[in-house]
Amino acid sequence: MLPNSNNIKIACKKIYKLLASTKRLTFKQLQKLSGLNDINLCMAILHLLRNNKILQFVNGNEVCYKITT
């Protein structure tokens, strides 16, 4: 089941706050630190990417995220 918009907003705030406190985080790190399930994490990342709040890039073999500058 897809999360409702309120759950996505809460997840976005959590992800953004984590990224704001670090230089970058991998998908696995975000998953572990946020405690979000796969669907909520992915939906939050998609929402933040779509709104140009975060960047997604590959570093070695890992997908990483950071706040846009």
Secondary structure, DSSP 4 states (H G I P E B T S, - for coil): -PPPHHHHHHHHHHHHHHHHTSS-EEHHHHHHHH---HHHHHHHHHHHHHTTSEEEEEETTEEEEEE--
